[in-house]
Amino acid sequence: QAVEFDAAIRYYRTILANVRHLPLLYIRVGDAFTGLGEPDSAMGYYRMAVGLDSAAVEAHLGMADIYSGRTEFRAARECVERVFRTVMGVTEAGLPSPGTRRTLTRKCPLLIIR
């Protein structure tokens, strides 16, 4: 499986040499580094994705996963909260908007949202 991750990294880096404005490419390289067990490299690519698009959900969640693995739970929580604030339609009161609440409960039926 490491060979597949290495191949993916080479593939995406080749594309990134010419196309640097697509956050999803950085996310995919970050995912491959995560798969290889190289969280520091993955974090760098996730941060680049967020630098291009502050609402890059997969990048924020990738960073949250790395922070959790390092037991940096406050940083992990901040990443997840950023997703809720910027992407998922959380209101100023910190609660999901009605439309977001319906989507979340449909996708995550075990999640209790007040």
C-alpha positions, 0 to 999 in steps of 0.5 A: 500500500505504501507504493500506492501512496508514493505513486499518488504523491508523485502524480499529484506533485507533477500536477502541482508543478504546473497547477498550484491554485487547486486546493484539492490537489494539496489535500490529496497529497496530504491524504497520501502522506497521512496514509504513509504515516507522515503527519508532518508532511501531510499537515504542510499540504493541508495548510497549503490547501487552507491557504488557498481556500479557507473553507477546504473541509477535507483539509480542516478535517485532515488537520483535526485528525493529525492534531488528535493523533498528537493529542492536541485536542484543542487544535483539533477542536478548532479545526472542526469548529472552523468547518462548522462555522465556515462551511456547515452554516453554524449560526452566531449562537454556535448552533447549526442553521435549520437546513444544516441541522437537517443535513447533519442529522440525515448524514449522521443519525447518531449525532444529537443537535439541539 
